Amino acid sequence: MYSKIAINNIKKSYKDYTIYFLTLILAVCIFYSFNSIDSQKALIDVKSSNAKYISRLMEMMSGVSVFVSMILGSLILYANNFLIKKRKKELGIYMSLGMGKGKVSRILVAETLIVGIISLIVGLILGMGTSQVLSIFTLKLFETPINEYRFAVSTSAIGKTILYFGIMFLLVMIFNVFVISKYKIIDLLTAGRKNENIKFKNSFTYLLAFILCVVLLGFTYKSILKIGLDTRNPMFKPLIVLSVVSTVLFFFSLSGVMLYIVNRNKNVYLKGLNIFVVKQISSKVNTNFISMSVICLMLFITILVLSTGISLKKDFEAGLEKEAPFDASITVYNNSKKNNLEDVLAKVNFKTSKNEKYAAYNEYLSGVKVGGLLSITDEEHKDDKVSFVKISDYNKMLKLRGKKEISLNKDEVLLMSNYNEMVKLAHGKLKSNKKVNIKGKEYLVKNDKIIEENLGNDIVQDTYLTIVINDEILPKSNKICRSILNVMYSNKNREQNNKKYSEIHENLLNHKYKGLSISDMNAYSKDDIYSSEKGGTTAVLFIGIYLGIIFLITSMAVLALQQLSEASDSIERYKALKRIGANKKMIDKTIFIQTFMYFSLPVTLAIIHSIIAISVVNGEMSKFNQIDIRFSALTTALLFIAVYVGYFYTTYTGYKNIVKNNI
């Protein structure tokens, strides 16, 4: 009997369930898709042959999924609370006809169960389709041929999705039973007659808060553009806090400022139903300014992550060739005659192989500063130090890589840097004058363009500014700052050769050389650097996209539910409008404007925040490589518009139906 009543209730109220169904289906679809990426056979093959980074990605995804389930669980409870609130009168009628609270609770439990099962089935079917698109995207990220793609369904992801959402629905059922047990019949029957009591503060308070908000935002934007992503700067964390505070102040003051501005313009304020629209929007913003602030910040994170994620991944990976020009390298820092490269290699029991070619070089402290060398007054870089490398050592590196060697005249030098900002400064100098001053003597820069590469493998592009000079110019007193042994393999035993350098790296991380009195050192193979970088950037990108989409869906769903809740609360106001002569077209127009404004306010501020943040990220990354975010930005815009329009239209339609059916 209870299940029959529950099914009839769902059929009768299916329009009210639209947002609830849409959110649940999207949540199940996304949850399954991101937890099923390791079911693709091509990725399983990659995992078995290379790396650990696919399995590490899946471990991270599992951890993130727990966090995502908490967000979605909270959202489902929030949506369920809206439905209970809307149906108070109906539930009150059940009780007044003699149905006990226990039986009412059973009906709600049955409804939740039915809705949950339908949402899971539809969401999983859509998720199976969406996961195939995600699998192709994943194969591209891992540079696996698309012809390796096969349709796949992940039973483990299905099980995980059913388990997590089953727990969520169980919590909803418990919540419903608890809520019903607290209600009295009189409260349920009179719920529709109670209007929300909105208290507006003095207009001066709102104006003051709004002015303070604008000043704080302006100061934050200007400061963050200046310091960039320098987390060591003492102002960085306070600026993040200020941006959050100013966002909350914006929505706190917005309702009062809107009323004040529109009220001052009587031609606008008194036109049509504008008085009603402005009051409605202001009251809702005034009530929900905290939630709107949180939504704005979530949307900001979503836009930032989605619009820069793919480009940042490409940027990091574009620098891999510069970071690792050799098959392997061992670097010893702060070298000395008593602890030179050969001694260190002997201490770590390094053995040469017939399948490898070797060449070593030293890098020296020059005593030269960037400002003096390039004749610049840039405060940020003028005191930075420059290093020396002998031309004979540089030619050894070129020969090892199979490149043509370079000869220098006595008065010639080469300039090297792969730090993009320094490259720009150096190119600016070379355009006007190709001569540089080194310790009082002028030298001609032979290369027209700065050589942008590392002279050894590293996890970063670490050639800040290096001068390649003739051997005889370098004073014997110059101290070695580091020595590097570079290695190139033959085509045989590549994995075995990599293992040797990986073991040294692992031993360094585990402090196994602590008792050998070795100065700082590292060991990297090209394959390990590529694997680590691509694995790391892919993991960050996946998690960013996963959370970004969840944040987007959650934000839109909360905005939609708040508007629909407001529609239920405002029925008496719409009845009053109809009594004074407002027709259906006029009422629909007020609903459209309210819904559009309410959806647009947090989105607009989030976009402004994002423009500043993206500029900062681009500026920081352009120091190393030029990045192009057009593809990421376009993809983000299309996804954002699709979700925004879908929720906006569903909300607008639902709002109209609620008003239409009750006036």
C-alpha positions as CSV (number, residue, x, y, z in Angstrom):
1,M,0.0,0.0,0.0
2,Y,2.7,2.5,1.0
3,S,4.7,1.8,-2.2
4,K,1.5,2.4,-4.3
5,I,0.9,5.8,-2.5
6,A,4.6,6.7,-3.0
7,I,4.4,5.9,-6.7
8,N,1.2,7.9,-7.1
9,N,2.8,10.8,-5.2
10,I,5.9,10.8,-7.5
11,K,3.7,10.7,-10.6
12,K,1.6,13.5,-9.3
13,S,4.6,15.6,-8.3
14,Y,7.1,14.7,-11.0
15,K,7.5,18.3,-12.0
16,D,8.5,19.2,-8.5
17,Y,11.1,16.3,-8.6
18,T,12.7,17.6,-11.8
19,I,15.6,19.4,-10.2
20,Y,16.0,16.6,-7.7
21,F,16.1,13.9,-10.5
22,L,18.4,16.0,-12.7
23,T,20.9,16.6,-9.8
24,L,20.9,12.9,-8.7
25,I,21.3,11.6,-12.3
26,L,24.1,14.0,-13.1
27,A,25.8,13.2,-9.8
28,V,25.6,9.4,-10.4
29,C,26.8,9.9,-14.0
30,I,29.9,11.9,-13.1
31,F,30.7,9.8,-10.0
32,Y,30.7,6.6,-12.1
33,S,32.5,8.1,-15.1
34,F,35.5,9.3,-13.0
35,N,35.8,6.1,-11.0
36,S,35.7,3.8,-14.1
37,I,38.7,5.2,-16.1
38,D,41.0,2.3,-15.2
39,S,38.6,-0.2,-16.8
40,Q,39.9,0.7,-20.3
41,K,42.0,-2.1,-21.5
42,A,44.6,0.2,-23.1
43,L,45.1,1.9,-19.8
44,I,45.5,-1.5,-18.0
45,D,48.2,-2.3,-20.5
46,V,49.9,1.1,-19.8
47,K,49.6,0.4,-16.1
48,S,51.3,-3.0,-16.4
49,S,54.1,-1.6,-18.6
50,N,54.8,1.7,-17.1
51,A,53.7,3.0,-14.3
52,K,52.7,3.2,-11.2
53,Y,51.2,6.7,-12.0
54,I,47.9,5.2,-13.3
55,S,47.4,3.1,-10.2
56,R,48.5,6.2,-8.1
57,L,45.9,8.2,-10.0
58,M,43.2,5.7,-9.1
59,E,44.2,5.7,-5.5
60,M,43.9,9.5,-5.4
61,M,40.5,9.4,-7.2
62,S,39.2,7.0,-4.6
63,G,40.2,9.4,-1.8
64,V,38.7,12.4,-3.6
65,S,35.5,10.4,-4.2
66,V,35.0,10.1,-0.5
67,F,35.1,14.0,-0.3
68,V,32.9,14.2,-3.4
69,S,30.3,11.8,-1.8
70,M,30.2,14.1,1.3
71,I,29.5,17.1,-0.9
72,L,26.8,15.2,-2.9
73,G,25.3,13.8,0.3
74,S,24.9,17.3,1.7
75,L,23.4,18.4,-1.6
76,I,20.9,15.5,-1.6
77,L,19.9,16.3,2.0
78,Y,19.4,19.9,1.1
79,A,17.3,19.0,-2.0
80,N,15.3,16.5,0.1
81,N,14.6,19.2,2.7
82,F,13.2,21.5,0.0
83,L,10.8,18.7,-1.1
84,I,9.7,18.1,2.5
85,K,9.2,21.8,3.1
86,K,7.1,22.1,-0.1
87,R,4.9,19.1,0.9
88,K,4.2,20.1,4.5
89,K,0.5,20.7,3.8
90,E,0.1,17.4,2.1
91,L,1.7,15.6,4.9
92,G,-0.5,17.5,7.4
93,I,-3.6,16.3,5.6
94,Y,-2.4,12.7,5.8
95,M,-2.0,13.1,9.6
96,S,-5.3,14.8,10.0
97,L,-7.0,11.8,8.3
98,G,-5.7,9.6,11.0
99,M,-2.4,8.4,9.5
100,G,0.3,8.2,12.2
101,K,3.8,9.7,11.9
102,G,5.3,6.2,11.4
103,K,3.1,5.5,8.4
104,V,3.8,9.0,6.9
105,S,7.5,8.2,7.4
106,R,7.1,4.9,5.6
107,I,5.6,6.7,2.6
108,L,8.5,9.1,2.4
109,V,11.0,6.2,2.8
110,A,9.3,4.4,-0.1
111,E,9.4,7.6,-2.2
112,T,13.1,8.1,-1.5
113,L,13.8,4.4,-2.3
114,I,12.0,4.6,-5.7
115,V,13.5,7.9,-6.6
116,G,17.0,6.6,-5.7
117,I,16.6,3.4,-7.7
118,I,15.4,5.3,-10.8
119,S,18.2,7.9,-10.5
120,L,20.9,5.2,-10.0
121,I,19.7,3.2,-13.1
122,V,19.4,6.3,-15.4
123,G,22.6,7.9,-14.0
124,L,24.6,4.6,-14.5
125,I,23.3,4.2,-18.1
126,L,24.4,7.8,-18.9
127,G,27.6,7.3,-17.0
128,M,28.5,4.3,-19.1
129,G,28.2,6.5,-22.2
130,T,30.0,9.5,-20.6
131,S,32.8,7.2,-19.4
132,Q,33.6,6.2,-22.9
133,V,34.2,9.8,-23.9
134,L,36.3,10.2,-20.7
135,S,38.3,7.1,-21.7
136,I,39.2,8.6,-25.1
137,F,40.2,11.8,-23.4
138,T,42.3,9.8,-20.9
139,L,44.0,7.8,-23.7
140,K,45.0,11.1,-25.3
141,L,46.4,12.5,-22.0
142,F,48.5,9.3,-21.6
143,E,49.5,9.5,-25.3
144,T,48.1,6.1,-26.0
145,P,46.8,5.5,-29.6
146,I,43.1,5.9,-30.0
147,N,42.9,2.6,-31.9
148,E,43.6,0.9,-28.6
149,Y,40.2,2.1,-27.3
150,R,37.6,-0.5,-26.5
151,F,34.1,-0.1,-25.0
152,A,34.3,-1.0,-21.4
153,V,32.1,-1.2,-18.3
154,S,33.6,-1.1,-14.9
155,T,31.8,-3.4,-12.4
156,S,34.0,-2.0,-9.6
157,A,32.8,1.5,-10.4
158,I,29.2,0.3,-10.5
159,G,29.6,-1.3,-7.1
160,K,31.2,1.8,-5.6
161,T,28.5,4.1,-7.0
162,I,25.7,1.9,-5.7
163,L,27.4,1.7,-2.3
164,Y,28.1,5.4,-1.9
165,F,24.7,6.6,-3.1
166,G,23.0,3.8,-1.2
167,I,24.5,5.2,2.0
168,M,23.4,8.7,0.9
169,F,19.8,7.6,0.4
170,L,19.8,5.7,3.7
171,L,20.8,9.0,5.4
172,V,18.0,10.8,3.6
173,M,15.5,8.2,4.8
174,I,16.7,8.5,8.4
175,F,16.6,12.3,8.1
176,N,13.0,12.2,6.8
177,V,11.8,10.0,9.7
178,F,13.5,12.3,12.2
179,V,12.0,15.4,10.6
180,I,8.5,14.0,10.5
181,S,8.7,13.0,14.2
182,K,9.3,16.6,15.1
183,Y,6.4,18.2,13.2
184,K,3.0,19.0,14.7
185,I,-0.2,18.7,12.5
186,I,-1.0,22.4,13.0
187,D,2.5,23.5,11.8
188,L,2.1,21.3,8.7
189,L,-1.3,22.5,7.8
190,T,-0.5,26.2,8.2
191,A,3.0,26.1,6.7
192,G,1.8,27.7,3.4
193,R,0.4,30.7,5.2
194,K,3.7,31.6,6.9
195,N,5.7,34.3,5.2
196,E,9.4,34.8,5.8
197,N,10.1,37.9,8.0
198,I,12.9,39.7,6.3
199,K,14.6,42.4,8.3
200,F,16.6,45.0,6.3
201,K,19.2,47.1,8.1
202,N,19.6,50.8,7.6
203,S,20.6,51.7,4.0
204,F,23.7,53.5,5.3
205,T,24.9,50.2,6.7
206,Y,24.6,48.5,3.4
207,L,26.2,51.3,1.4
208,L,29.1,51.4,3.8
209,A,29.6,47.6,3.5
210,F,29.4,47.8,-0.3
211,I,32.0,50.6,-0.5
212,L,34.3,48.7,1.9
213,C,33.8,45.6,-0.3
214,V,34.7,47.5,-3.5
215,V,37.8,48.9,-1.8
216,L,38.9,45.5,-0.5
217,L,38.3,43.8,-3.8
218,G,40.3,46.6,-5.7
219,F,43.2,46.3,-3.2
220,T,43.1,42.5,-3.4
221,Y,43.1,42.4,-7.2
222,K,45.9,45.0,-7.5
223,S,48.1,43.2,-4.8
224,I,47.6,39.7,-6.1
225,L,48.4,40.8,-9.7
226,K,51.6,42.4,-8.3
227,I,52.9,39.5,-6.1
228,G,51.5,36.6,-8.3
229,L,51.7,33.1,-6.9
230,D,54.5,33.8,-4.5
231,T,53.2,31.9,-1.5
232,R,56.3,32.9,0.5
233,N,55.2,36.5,0.4
234,P,53.7,37.5,3.8
235,M,50.8,39.2,2.0
236,F,49.7,36.1,0.1
237,K,47.6,34.4,2.7
238,P,46.0,37.6,4.0
239,L,45.0,38.5,0.4
240,I,43.2,35.1,0.1
241,V,41.3,35.8,3.3
242,L,40.5,39.4,2.1
243,S,39.1,38.1,-1.1
244,V,36.8,35.7,0.8
245,V,35.7,38.5,3.2
246,S,35.1,40.9,0.4
247,T,33.0,38.3,-1.4
248,V,30.8,37.8,1.6
249,L,30.5,41.6,2.1
250,F,29.5,42.0,-1.5
251,F,26.4,39.7,-1.2
252,F,25.6,41.0,2.3
253,S,25.4,44.6,1.1
254,L,23.9,43.9,-2.4
255,S,20.3,43.7,-1.3
256,G,20.3,47.0,0.5
257,V,22.3,48.7,-2.3
258,M,19.9,47.4,-5.0
259,L,16.9,48.7,-3.1
260,Y,18.6,52.1,-2.5
261,I,19.7,52.6,-6.1
262,V,16.5,51.5,-7.8
263,N,14.4,53.4,-5.2
264,R,16.2,56.6,-6.1
265,N,15.1,56.2,-9.7
266,K,11.3,56.4,-9.5
267,N,10.8,55.9,-13.3
268,V,12.3,52.5,-13.0
269,Y,11.1,51.6,-9.5
270,L,7.4,52.4,-10.2
271,K,7.3,50.9,-13.7
272,G,5.2,47.7,-14.1
273,L,6.0,45.1,-11.4
274,N,9.5,46.3,-10.8
275,I,8.7,47.1,-7.1
276,F,7.7,43.5,-6.6
277,V,10.8,42.1,-8.5
278,V,13.3,44.2,-6.7
279,K,11.8,43.4,-3.3
280,Q,11.8,39.7,-4.1
281,I,15.4,39.6,-5.3
282,S,16.6,41.8,-2.4
283,S,14.8,39.6,0.2
284,K,16.3,36.4,-1.2
285,V,19.8,37.8,-1.4
286,N,19.5,39.2,2.1
287,T,18.5,35.8,3.4
288,N,21.0,33.7,1.5
289,F,24.1,35.9,1.3
290,I,26.3,33.3,3.0
291,S,25.2,30.5,0.7
292,M,25.6,32.8,-2.4
293,S,29.1,33.7,-1.3
294,V,30.0,30.0,-1.0
295,I,28.5,29.3,-4.4
296,C,30.4,32.2,-5.9
297,L,33.7,30.9,-4.5
298,M,32.9,27.4,-5.7
299,L,32.1,28.6,-9.2
300,F,35.3,30.7,-9.1
301,I,37.4,27.6,-8.3
302,T,35.5,25.6,-11.0
303,I,36.2,28.3,-13.7
304,L,39.8,28.6,-12.7
305,V,40.6,24.9,-12.6
306,L,38.7,24.0,-15.8
307,S,39.9,27.0,-17.9
308,T,43.6,26.6,-17.0
309,G,43.9,22.8,-16.2
310,I,44.6,21.4,-19.7
311,S,46.8,24.3,-20.7
312,L,48.9,24.0,-17.5
313,K,49.3,20.3,-18.2
314,K,50.5,21.0,-21.7
315,D,52.7,23.8,-20.4
316,F,54.4,21.6,-17.9
317,E,54.9,18.8,-20.4
318,A,56.1,21.2,-23.1
319,G,59.1,21.9,-20.8
320,L,60.1,18.3,-20.4
321,E,62.4,18.3,-23.4
322,K,64.2,21.3,-21.9
323,E,64.3,19.7,-18.5
324,A,65.6,16.3,-19.6
325,P,67.8,16.5,-22.7
326,F,69.8,13.4,-21.7
327,D,68.8,9.9,-21.0
328,A,70.1,10.2,-17.4
329,S,72.1,12.6,-15.2
330,I,73.7,12.6,-11.8
331,T,74.3,16.1,-10.2
332,V,76.5,16.9,-7.3
333,Y,76.1,20.4,-5.7
334,N,78.5,22.6,-3.8
335,N,81.4,20.6,-5.0
336,S,84.9,20.7,-3.5
337,K,88.3,19.1,-4.3
338,K,87.8,16.7,-1.4
339,N,84.4,15.7,-2.4
340,N,84.3,15.9,-6.2
341,L,82.1,14.1,-8.7
342,E,84.3,11.0,-9.1
343,D,84.6,10.6,-5.3
344,V,80.8,10.9,-4.9
345,L,80.1,8.3,-7.6
346,A,82.6,5.9,-6.0
347,K,80.9,6.4,-2.6
348,V,77.4,5.5,-4.0
349,N,79.0,2.5,-5.8
350,F,78.1,3.8,-9.2
351,K,79.2,1.5,-12.0
352,T,79.5,2.3,-15.7
353,S,77.9,0.3,-18.4
354,K,78.9,-0.6,-21.9
355,N,75.4,0.4,-23.1
356,E,75.9,4.0,-21.9
357,K,77.9,7.0,-23.1
358,Y,79.1,9.5,-20.5
359,A,80.3,13.1,-20.3
360,A,80.8,15.3,-17.3
361,Y,81.0,19.1,-16.9
362,N,81.4,21.7,-14.1
363,E,79.4,24.8,-13.6
364,Y,81.2,27.7,-11.8
365,L,80.2,30.7,-9.7
366,S,81.0,33.7,-11.8
367,G,80.6,36.7,-9.4
368,V,78.7,38.4,-12.2
369,K,75.1,39.7,-11.6
370,V,72.3,39.9,-14.1
371,G,72.0,43.7,-13.8
372,G,75.6,44.3,-14.7
373,L,75.7,41.7,-17.5
374,L,72.5,42.8,-19.3
375,S,72.6,46.5,-18.3
376,I,69.2,46.4,-16.7
377,T,67.7,48.1,-13.6
378,D,64.9,45.6,-13.1
379,E,64.6,45.4,-9.3
380,E,63.4,41.8,-9.3
381,H,66.4,40.4,-11.3
382,K,69.3,42.9,-11.3
383,D,71.0,41.2,-8.3
384,D,70.5,37.6,-9.5
385,K,73.7,35.6,-10.0
386,V,75.1,34.3,-13.3
387,S,77.1,31.0,-13.7
388,F,80.0,30.1,-16.0
389,V,80.5,26.9,-18.2
390,K,83.6,26.2,-20.2
391,I,83.1,25.9,-24.0
392,S,85.0,22.6,-23.9
393,D,82.5,21.2,-21.4
394,Y,79.6,22.5,-23.4
395,N,80.9,20.9,-26.6
396,K,81.2,17.6,-24.7
397,M,77.5,17.9,-24.0
398,L,76.7,18.7,-27.6
399,K,78.8,15.7,-28.8
400,L,77.1,13.4,-26.4
401,R,73.7,14.3,-27.9
402,G,75.0,14.0,-31.4
403,K,75.0,17.7,-32.1
404,K,77.5,19.9,-33.9
405,E,80.2,21.4,-31.7
406,I,80.6,25.2,-31.5
407,S,83.8,27.3,-31.6
408,L,84.3,30.6,-29.9
409,N,86.7,33.4,-30.6
410,K,88.6,34.9,-27.7
411,D,86.1,37.7,-27.3
412,E,82.9,35.6,-27.8
413,V,80.5,34.0,-25.4
414,L,77.2,32.1,-25.5
415,L,74.2,32.9,-23.4
416,M,71.9,30.2,-22.0
417,S,68.6,30.4,-20.1
418,N,65.3,28.5,-20.1
419,Y,63.6,30.9,-17.7
420,N,61.2,32.7,-20.0
421,E,61.3,36.0,-18.2
422,M,65.1,36.1,-18.3
423,V,65.0,35.1,-22.0
424,K,62.9,38.1,-22.7
425,L,65.2,40.4,-20.9
426,A,68.3,39.0,-22.6
427,H,66.6,39.2,-26.1
428,G,65.8,42.8,-25.4
429,K,69.4,43.5,-24.6
430,L,70.7,41.6,-27.7
431,K,68.4,43.6,-30.0
432,S,70.0,46.8,-29.1
433,N,73.6,45.7,-28.4
434,K,75.1,42.2,-28.7
435,K,78.0,43.1,-26.4
436,V,78.0,42.2,-22.7
437,N,80.4,43.4,-19.9
438,I,82.0,40.6,-17.9
439,K,84.2,41.9,-15.1
440,G,85.2,45.1,-16.9
441,K,85.8,43.5,-20.3
442,E,83.4,43.5,-23.2
443,Y,82.5,40.2,-25.1
444,L,80.3,39.6,-28.1
445,V,77.4,37.2,-27.7
446,K,77.7,34.8,-30.6
447,N,74.2,33.4,-30.5
448,D,71.4,35.5,-31.9
449,K,68.8,33.7,-29.7
450,I,69.2,32.6,-26.2
451,I,69.9,28.8,-25.9
452,E,66.9,27.5,-24.0
453,E,67.9,24.1,-22.5
454,N,69.2,22.4,-19.4
455,L,72.8,21.1,-19.4
456,G,71.6,18.1,-17.2
457,N,68.4,16.4,-16.3
458,D,66.3,18.0,-13.6
459,I,62.6,18.1,-12.6
460,V,62.6,21.9,-13.4
461,Q,64.0,24.1,-16.1
462,D,67.0,25.2,-14.0
463,T,69.2,27.2,-16.4
464,Y,68.5,30.6,-15.0
465,L,71.3,32.5,-16.8
466,T,74.6,30.8,-17.8
467,I,77.5,32.2,-19.8
468,V,79.5,29.7,-22.0
469,I,83.1,31.1,-22.1
470,N,86.5,30.1,-23.5
471,D,88.4,27.8,-21.1
472,E,91.3,30.2,-20.7
473,I,89.1,33.1,-19.6
474,L,87.9,31.2,-16.5
475,P,90.1,32.0,-13.5
476,K,91.3,28.9,-11.6
477,S,90.0,30.5,-8.4
478,N,86.4,30.3,-9.5
479,K,84.4,27.9,-7.3
480,I,82.5,25.0,-8.7
481,C,78.8,25.3,-7.8
482,R,77.8,21.9,-9.3
483,S,79.2,19.0,-11.3
484,I,77.0,16.9,-13.6
485,L,77.5,13.5,-15.2
486,N,75.3,13.2,-18.3
487,V,74.4,9.8,-19.9
488,M,73.0,8.7,-23.2
489,Y,71.9,5.0,-23.7
490,S,72.1,2.7,-26.6
491,N,68.8,1.3,-27.7
492,K,69.3,-1.8,-25.6
493,N,68.5,-2.4,-21.9
494,R,66.8,1.0,-21.4
495,E,64.6,-0.2,-18.6
496,Q,67.6,-1.8,-16.8
497,N,69.7,1.4,-17.2
498,N,66.8,3.5,-15.8
499,K,66.6,1.3,-12.8
500,K,70.2,2.1,-11.8
501,Y,69.4,5.9,-11.6
502,S,66.1,5.3,-10.0
503,E,67.8,3.3,-7.2
504,I,70.2,6.2,-6.5
505,H,67.2,8.6,-6.4
506,E,65.3,6.3,-4.0
507,N,68.3,5.9,-1.8
508,L,68.7,9.7,-1.6
509,L,65.1,10.1,-0.6
510,N,65.4,7.4,2.0
511,H,68.7,9.0,3.4
512,K,70.7,5.8,2.8
513,Y,73.7,7.8,1.9
514,K,73.5,9.9,5.1
515,G,76.7,8.4,6.6
516,L,78.8,8.9,3.5
517,S,79.5,12.6,3.9
518,I,78.0,13.4,0.5
519,S,77.0,16.9,-0.4
520,D,73.6,17.5,-2.0
521,M,73.1,15.5,-5.1
522,N,70.3,14.0,-7.3
523,A,69.9,11.4,-10.0
524,Y,67.2,11.4,-12.7
525,S,66.6,9.4,-15.8
526,K,64.6,11.1,-18.6
527,D,62.0,8.3,-18.5
528,D,61.4,8.8,-14.8
529,I,61.1,12.6,-15.2
530,Y,58.6,12.2,-18.1
531,S,56.6,9.5,-16.2
532,S,56.6,11.5,-12.9
533,E,55.7,14.8,-14.6
534,K,53.0,13.4,-16.8
535,G,51.6,11.3,-14.0
536,G,51.5,14.2,-11.6
537,T,50.0,16.7,-14.1
538,T,47.4,14.2,-15.3
539,A,46.4,13.3,-11.7
540,V,46.0,17.0,-10.8
541,L,44.1,17.7,-14.0
542,F,41.7,14.8,-13.4
543,I,41.0,15.7,-9.8
544,G,40.6,19.3,-10.8
545,I,38.1,18.5,-13.5
546,Y,36.3,16.0,-11.2
547,L,35.9,18.5,-8.4
548,G,35.2,21.4,-10.8
549,I,32.2,19.6,-12.4
550,I,30.9,18.5,-9.0
551,F,31.2,22.1,-7.7
552,L,29.4,23.4,-10.8
553,I,26.5,21.0,-10.4
554,T,26.3,21.6,-6.7
555,S,26.3,25.4,-7.1
556,M,23.6,25.4,-9.8
557,A,21.5,22.9,-7.9
558,V,21.5,24.9,-4.7
559,L,20.6,28.1,-6.6
560,A,17.8,26.2,-8.3
561,L,16.4,24.8,-5.0
562,Q,16.6,28.2,-3.3
563,Q,14.6,29.7,-6.1
564,L,12.0,27.0,-6.0
565,S,11.8,27.2,-2.3
566,E,11.2,30.9,-2.6
567,A,8.4,30.2,-5.1
568,S,6.6,28.1,-2.6
569,D,7.0,30.7,0.1
570,S,5.7,33.5,-2.1
571,I,2.5,32.0,-3.3
572,E,0.4,34.5,-1.2
573,R,2.3,37.4,-2.8
574,Y,1.5,36.1,-6.3
575,K,-2.1,35.7,-5.4
576,A,-2.1,39.4,-4.3
577,L,-0.6,40.3,-7.7
578,K,-3.3,38.5,-9.5
579,R,-6.0,40.2,-7.4
580,I,-4.7,43.6,-8.3
581,G,-4.8,42.8,-12.0
582,A,-1.4,41.3,-13.0
583,N,-1.9,38.9,-15.9
584,K,0.0,35.6,-16.6
585,K,2.5,37.3,-19.0
586,M,3.4,39.9,-16.4
587,I,3.8,37.3,-13.6
588,D,5.9,35.1,-15.9
589,K,8.1,38.0,-16.7
590,T,8.8,38.7,-13.0
591,I,9.7,35.1,-12.5
592,F,12.1,35.1,-15.4
593,I,13.9,38.3,-14.2
594,Q,14.1,37.0,-10.6
595,T,15.5,33.6,-11.7
596,F,17.9,35.2,-14.2
597,M,19.2,37.7,-11.7
598,Y,19.6,35.2,-8.9
599,F,21.5,32.8,-11.1
600,S,23.7,35.6,-12.6
601,L,24.8,37.4,-9.5
602,P,27.2,34.8,-8.1
603,V,28.3,33.8,-11.6
604,T,29.2,37.4,-12.5
605,L,31.4,37.9,-9.5
606,A,33.0,34.4,-9.9
607,I,33.9,35.3,-13.5
608,I,35.5,38.6,-12.4
609,H,37.5,36.7,-9.7
610,S,38.5,34.2,-12.4
611,I,39.8,36.8,-14.8
612,I,42.2,38.1,-12.2
613,A,43.3,34.6,-11.1
614,I,43.8,33.4,-14.7
615,S,45.9,36.5,-15.4
616,V,48.1,35.7,-12.4
617,V,48.4,32.0,-13.3
618,N,49.3,32.9,-16.9
619,G,51.8,35.5,-15.7
620,E,53.5,32.9,-13.4
621,M,53.6,30.2,-16.0
622,S,54.8,32.5,-18.8
623,K,58.1,32.8,-16.8
624,F,58.9,29.3,-18.1
625,N,56.8,28.7,-21.2
626,Q,54.2,30.5,-23.2
627,I,50.8,28.9,-22.6
628,D,47.6,29.1,-24.6
629,I,44.3,28.7,-22.6
630,R,42.0,29.3,-25.6
631,F,41.0,25.6,-25.9
632,S,40.6,25.2,-22.1
633,A,38.6,28.4,-21.9
634,L,36.3,27.4,-24.8
635,T,35.7,24.0,-23.3
636,T,35.0,25.5,-19.9
637,A,32.6,28.1,-21.4
638,L,30.6,25.4,-23.3
639,L,30.4,23.1,-20.2
640,F,29.4,26.1,-18.0
641,I,26.8,27.3,-20.4
642,A,25.3,23.8,-20.9
643,V,24.9,23.2,-17.1
644,Y,23.9,26.9,-16.4
645,V,21.2,26.9,-19.2
646,G,19.9,23.4,-18.2
647,Y,19.5,24.4,-14.5
648,F,18.2,27.9,-15.3
649,Y,15.5,26.6,-17.7
650,T,14.5,23.8,-15.4
651,T,14.3,26.2,-12.5
652,Y,12.3,28.8,-14.4
653,T,9.9,26.2,-15.7
654,G,9.5,24.7,-12.2
655,Y,9.0,28.1,-10.6
656,K,6.2,29.0,-13.2
657,N,4.5,25.6,-12.5
658,I,4.5,26.1,-8.8
659,V,3.0,29.6,-9.1
660,K,0.5,28.5,-11.8
661,N,-0.8,25.6,-9.8
662,N,-1.3,27.6,-6.6
663,I,-2.9,30.9,-7.7
